Amino acid sequence: MTLTNRERYFRTMAYEPVDRRPFLQSGPWRDTVVRWEREGLPAGTDVYAWLGTPEPLRIENISGNVGLYPAFATRTLSEEGNIRIYTDGYGRTVRDFTDHTSMPEWLDFPVKSPADLRRVIDEHYQVDDMDARYPAAWEAKVRAAQADQLLLDGGCFYWTLRSLAGVEHASYLFHDAPELVGELFARYAAVVAEGMRRAMALREVDVIGFGEDIGFKTGPLISPAMFRSFILPHYRAAMETAHRHGVRYTWYDSDGDLRQLIPDYLKVGINGISPCEVAAGMAPPELRKTFGRDLRMVGGVDKREIARGRAAIDAELARLRPLIEEGGYIPSIDHSVSADISLADFSYYTEQLLGILGY
């Protein structure tokens, strides 16, 4: 039996036999590549090409522009030494390093009050005429897409509010301006629904994606009650549309601890999560014991263990091997490949993982 990566994905998620499990690449930080080039990776060479890995699972997001429209103007405000300060597409003022990878520092947000949110809704989330979000070039791209998995946005609701206001002000807005938050999410949901309608008229869609980053190390960034009130109904509507079109699987992307919200995800049909951050209590074997086979997972390889050398790598993969063999799970490093991982250790990890996957 020789399968395509597309077939391997579906059969893996359905717990059916495969010739081998899908191989999903994990992207290295820029700093990681610099380190690896010092350790022998030829400059400018893709590490996976250098390692000679098999064709990976390819995923393409075919959604139209479901974000702010128009986006805020992006411009550099200052640049001194290795520090750049700029505004991004959400209108945030950001300070970041230019010479190495780190989490940016958010200095300011465009939304600090209900009046600010009202203005952003009016200026960036009009829903009367959505044609501008879907130019002819988008339709041509959708028709031409050849990835193993075609993914369509189901919503990034908390992500959008948090990106506009920051975690602190977003938290206040749920309490101080619930009607405005509800209006923002309703308009966002309308844009998402239109995107689903247009894309599904052109192509068969494989996966519905949600991108929230709604968790931190010990739990969600909003209460489960607020989540159920403000966000879950929109997830339900998106998944009802997906199910009517035969879409069976989801890709819910969030760092942090999601365990309090997973039962709600499953109730509305969201059945796949990523990247399963082990440091936040999201180790896939434990998630399988708690939530059973209804929950599919991607990620969950603890990057801290990959940095600790061959013995730790062997132990980490031994921990995950039964789940890989059972199915409903695709392993990859639980976020980007950090710069504390040596080229030798990453090469060893990749070789051992491919062997478990069946290559």
N, C-alpha and C positions, 0 to 999 in steps of 0.2 A: 504494500500500500504506500503510494507516494502522494502526498497531499501538497496543496499550496499553503502559503502562510495564512491566507484568508480562511481556508478550511481548517487549518490547525487552530486558529483562534476560536472559531465557533465550536469545534469539537472539544477543545479544552474547557471552554466555559460551560459546555453541556455535559461534562464528565464522560465523554465518549472516547474510545480508543483513537490514538494518533500514531503516526510514524515517529514523530518527535514533537516536543513542545515548542511553541513560538519563542524566538530569541528577540528580546527587546533591548535596544541599546540604551545606555545611560550617558547623558552628556557630561563631559568634564568642564570644570571651571576654567577660565582663562589662565589663572595661576597654576592650575594643575598641568595644563599643556606646557607652560613655561618650565615647570619642574621636570616633566617628562622629557622635554627636549634636552635638558641638561643631563638626563640619565640615559640618553641614547635614541630617543624618538627623532627621526629625521625632521628638521624644521619644515613646517608647512604641511606635514603629512597627517592625514586622519588616522587616529590610533587604531580604529577598527580595520581599516585597509591594511595597515602595517601588521596587525595581528592575523589577518587573513580570515576573519570571522565570516560565517555564512550570511546570506541575505536576511536582514532583520525584518521584523514586523513593521510595516510602514503605515502610518496613520495620518490622514489629512483632514483638517477642519474645513468643510465646504460652506460654512455659514457666511452670510453676508455681513454687513457692518451692523452689529447689534449693540455696539457701544454708544458712547456719547456722539451725537452728530449735530453740528460739526464738533470735532474734538477741540480742546484748547490748543492754542499755538504752543509749539515746543521751541524754546530758545535758551541759549546760554546766557546767564546773568553775570557770571564771573568765572575765571579760571586762574588759579595761582598754584604753582608747584604741581602737586598731584591731586589737588582738590578742585572739582568742578561743581558749581551751583547752577541749576537750570530749572525751568518749568517744563512739566511733562504734559501729556495729552489729557490728563485729568485735572490740570490746573494746579497741581501741587508744586511747591518749591522744594527741590531735592538737592541734598549735598551728597556727593559720591566721590570715590577715589577714581583716578584715571589710570593708575598703574597696577591695580590688583583688584580681585573680586571681593566684595563684601556686601552686606545688606545696606541699601541706601538709608540715609537719615532724612526723614520727612520734616522739613522746617516749617512749612505752612500748608494749609489746605484752603480751597476756595469756599467751602461750606463750613461756617462756624455758628450759624443761626438758622432758624426757620426761614427767615427772609432770604438768606443766601440759597437755601435749598429750593425755595420757590423760583428764584431767578434761574437756577441751573435747569430745573424741570422745564421752564418755559423756553429757554434758549437752546437746550441740547436734547430734549426728548419730546419733540413734536411727533405726533402719530397720524396727522391728517393725510400726509402724502409721503409714502415711504419709497417711492420709486428711485429717489436719489441714492438710497442705500444699496440699490441693486442695479448697477449699470450693466450694459451688455457684456463688458469684460468679465463680470462675476458669473453670468450665465455660461459664458464660454468656458470659464475655468471649471465650473461644476461639471459640465458635460465631458470635459477632457480628463477629469481626475482619474488616476490609475492606481491609487494606493490600495493596500490590502484592506484597510478599514476606512470608510468614509464617515466622519463624525460631524454631528450637527449640534449646535448650542441649544441646551435646554434652559440655560439661565445662569447668571452670576450676580445674584441679587445683593447678598451681603457684601460681596467683593466690590460692587459698584458704589454702594453707600459708604463703605469704609474708605474706598479710594478717594471719594470726594471730600469726606469729612474727617478721616482718621478714626481710630477705634474709640477714642474718648468722646468726641463730638457725636459720632454715630450713635453711641450708647445713650447719650442725652436725647438725641432726636427721636429715638424709639419712644421715649417717655413724654417729651415736651411737644412733639409735633407728629403724633402717630398718623394723622390724616395725610400729611404731606409725604411721609415715608410710604404710606400705602399707595398714594398717587404715583410716586416715583416707580414703585414696584409694578403697579398696574400698567403704566406706560411701557416699562421695560418688558413686561410679559407680552404686551401687544406686539412689540417689535420682534420678540423671539417667536411668537406664534406666526407672524407673517413670514419670517425667515424659514420656519419649518414648512409652511405651506408652499412657498416658492421652490425650495430645494427638493422637497418630496415629489413635486410635480415633474422634476427633471431626472432624478436618479433614485435608485434604491439606497436608503441610508442604513448603515450598519450599527452605529452606536450613537446614543445621545450623551452629550457631555455637559457637565456642570463644573464650574470653577469658582470656588468660594473662599478658600483659605479662612474658614470659619472657626478653626480650632487653635488652641494654644496647648502648652505642654500637658495641662491637667484637665482640660475640658473645653467646651465651646465658648466662644467669645460673646455670645448672647444666650439668654436662658432658653431651655427647651420650650417653655411656654411662649416666649416671644417668637421663636423660630416657627412654632406650629401656627401661630396667629398670622404672622406677616409673610412668611416665605413658603411654607409647606403647601398651601393651596395652589400656588403657581407651579410648584414641582408636579403636583397631581395633574394639573391641566396639561402640562407638557408631556407627561408620561401617558396620559390617555390618548393624546394625539399620536405619540410614538407607537403605542400598542395597536392602534387602528391601522397603522401602516406596517405592522409586522416587525417593528424594531424590538429586539428582545433584551438587549444589554445596554448598560450605561457605564460611563467613565466619570466618576465624581472625584474631582481633584481638590484636595485640601490637606495641608499639613496639620499637625496637631492631633489631639485626642477627640475623636468623633463618636466614641462609644455611646454617649447619652443620646445621640441623634440617629444612630443606625437603625433602631427599630422603626422610626418614622420614615426613613428612606425606604426601607423594605415594604412598608405598608402601601406606598404610592408607586412602587415598581422600580425604584432606584436600587440596583442590585450589584453594582460594581464600584469599588473605591480605589483611590491611588493618592499618594505613594505609600501609605501604611507606614508612618514614621515610628520606628521601633522605640526611639527615645521618649516618645509620648504615649507609650503603652499600647501601640497598635501593631504588635507582632502578629503576623498572619496565623501561626498555629493556634494562638490563644483566641484570635477572632473567630476562627473556624469552630473551636470548641464552644464558644459563646453563642454564635449566630447561625451555625450550621451551614449547609451547602447553598442556601439561598443567597448568601453573600459571596460575590466573586471579588477577587483582589488582584491588584497589580502593585509591584514594588516589594517592600518589606525586607530587603536585604540590608542589614544594619551597616551603614558605611563606616561606623566606628570600628567594627570588627575587621573590615577589609583593610583598614590602616594598621592593624596590629600584627600582620604577618601570616605566614602559611598555616600555622597551627590554628589560629583564630578563624581564618578563612575556612579551613576544613570543618571546624566545629559549627560555624554559621551555616554552611551549606548542608551539613548533616542534619541540623535542626529543621531546615526547610525541605529537605528531600522528600519526606513522606507526603507533604502537601503538594509539591510539584508533581509527584507521581499520581496523586489522587485526582488532580484537576481542579478547575475553578480558580486557578491561581497562575499568574505569570510573574516570575521573579525578576526584579531589577533593583539596583541600589536605591534606597529610599530617599531619593532626591538626587541632585547633581553629584558628580564625583569630585570630592573635595581634595584640596592640595596636600593633605597629610597622607594621601595614598600614593605609594611609590609606583613607578612604572612596572617594576618587577612584581609587586604584589597584585597590581591590577591585571597584569598578564596572566599570573597564576590563577587568580580568581576567575577570569574569563574562560580560561582553558578548563578549569574544573566544572564551572557552571555548564558549559557546552556539553561536557560529557554527561552530566545528569540530565540535560534536556534531550539527549539522544543523538548528538551530532558526532 
